[in-house]
Structures are given as C-alpha cells and as structure tokens.
Amino acid sequence: MATHYGLIGCGMMGQEHLRNIALMEDARVLVIYEPDAGMRQAAAPFAPEAVFVDSLPALLDHRPLDCIVIASPNHCHVDQLERIGASVSLPLLVEKPLFTDPGDLARIRVFQRAYRAPVWVAMEYRYMPPLARFIDEVEAATGGIRMLSVLEHRFPFLKKVGDWNRFNANSGGTLVEKCCHFFDLMRLILKSDPVRVMASAGQEVNHFDEVYDGRRPDIWDCGYAIVDFANGARAMLELSMFAEGAEYQEVVHAVGPTGKLEVKIPGPARLWSGGPNRRPIPHLIRSPRGRCDPVRIDTPIDDTILNAGDHNGSTYYQHLKFRQVVTGSGSVEVSLDDGVWAVLMGQAAQKSAETGEAVAL
C-alpha cells in the first residue's frame, strides 16, 4: 500500500528528502508547498506526481495525505507546527533545529502536549551508516566512554532562498543551526543529559564581503564547545566552516578505560575534485589499550543512496524508519524532547561564546 507524503519547503534539504523518498518502494510525494518559484522548478523532476500548492492550508486539505515532512527555513518551524496542529493529526518529520528563538520553547511544549500523532525530529547524522555502526560498537570498544570528541571541518554555509541562513535571527546561530546534530549525537552516544556548556566561537573568515539589504551576515563560521554530562563524561565539539579541502569532513572519537573507537567520514561526493571515485571510504578505527594494534573497518555506502544527498545516506535510512512509524510498524526514535535538548545545548553554547562564561543546563 502506498504512503502519501506532503512536503513543506523544497529548497536544498527539501530536494534531498524528495530524492530519498523516491528511492523507497510505494512512497509518493503528492503535494508540496514552496513559495519560491525557482525552488518549485528545481524540485519538480524529483516528484513528478506532486501538485504544488500556494499555501499551507491548501497542503493540509489535500487528499490522500498520510504524513508531512517539514523542510522549511528554521524560523518557520514553530509557526507551521502550530498551524498543522490546529488542522490535522498526521505523522510529522520536522527538520532540525526544532526552534530558533529561546522564547519559542514554551510554544513547543504546548504543541507537544496537544498533538496526538507521532512527531520525528530529523537528526539525520544518527543514520549515517558509519556513525550508526560507531554508536552500536562504542561501548564495547571503550569499556564505557569517558571522553567523546566530534570534529567537523567542512564547506561554508550554502546559499539559501532569501539568504535566510546568513543571519542568527533566522537560523538560531551556527551552534544551533549547524551543530544541533552533534549535540544530539553527544546525548545519544553518552546516554546522558548535559549539565554545563562552555564555548568559544565567532566569525573569522567567511561572509565578510556579503551584504543583504544593507546588512552584513552575523553568522559564525568556527568554534569549540565543551559539554559536561550528568554521568561524568565529557564531550567536545570542533567546527570549522572554511576547511572544505579536508580529507574527512566528520571525525568522531570516543575513549574509555579499555580502548578508543574512531569514525572518519568524508564530505559530499559531489564536492570531490576529480569526481566521487576519489572520495575515500568511510571507516572506523578500533584501538584497544595495552598495545599499538589499531584495526580499520571500512563502511562503504551504496552509490545510489550516497548520491541522493549530502549526508552519507542518512536521509534514506531515516526515511525508512520514519515510514515504519507512518505505517504503524515502528516507533519514533528522535522525539520532540530530543529536538529540544539539541537546541538548548546549541543555545547554551551560543550564550557561552558571547559572554565568555560557562552556562548551566
């Protein structure tokens, strides 16, 4: 039986959702709400059955409709969740970050109490095959994690419709917009909640020569954050958005009393000079204590799935699990609470970097 999707927003991430939904058997996007004509034109080939509508109410009135994917700009999510909640009760997949303004947390809690259908927050990084294997093996490899580090050395923020991602007021700030994925991974991997965040971050290289409606971007392009967790573990994030030439875009490593486990993941295949064949294979490195004898475990990703987006196949695997929720055969793995925690950690890191003080959670 086919599953019928509605999509809100078909910019870069919305188009990635379209490409990955198209890979699933009997999954069809039937209705899309996207105000920008250019994005509608770009997205149309990925959803040939879809009708484009000119308003959110028109999307909500469309039938049949089994679920909705929200891939609109960050600052639109809360308003759209509330409008959906007032009209229908359908499973939702909402892109990160869940909200951007600290004052919107209360609105999210009201929505959470009232909305009866499942809501999944799109933390794609959990579902990258190399990271998923890392998560499965890390406890055994380390004997219990005491230190966790996440590094991302990547390309600058991409151009978005209306240049919304150039300003903190729209995005929530870099440590929310870009890094909530990594704060979510920290909680997931460490199986604990954060108690304190310290950060240093800023705008050092990118966007200084850009002006939009007389305003210069205030978005940061690099930073460090250290997070203390309730179980005594510590985690660190390192971000650089002027390092697109790096061999590996993400590196995550965990260390415990019996060993270390590391995962290395290259950036999007389409960005590699000389074509995707030059792109290295993602892999784990397992390093037990007591001897220098590391073991490399390659984790290749199917080319069709890899080429459907910029997130190492994770969007596809996330959609497989979300569809199980829609069909009643699975449960939500990334809850509204998970989405809230990721934003709160990012906001605490933003505040710490601005004030120079640690922020308690």
Secondary structure, DSSP 8 states (H G I E B T S, - for coil): --EEEEEE--SHHHHHHHHHHHTSTTEEEEEEE---HHHHHHHGGG-TT-EEESSHHHHHH-SS--EEEE-S-GGGHHHHHHHHHTT----EEEES-S-SSGGGHHHHHHHHHH--S-EEEE-GGGG-HHHHHHHHHHHHHHTS-SEEEEEEE-------GGGGGGSHHHH--HHHHTTHHHHHHHHHHHTS-EEEEEEEEE--SSSTT--BTTB------EEEEEEEETTS-EEEEEEESS-TT-S-SEEEEEEETTEEEEEEE---GGGSTT-GGGS---EEEEEETTS---EEEE----HHHHTT-SSTTHHHHHHHHHHHHHTTSS--SS-HHHHHHHHHHHHHHHHHHHHSS-EE-
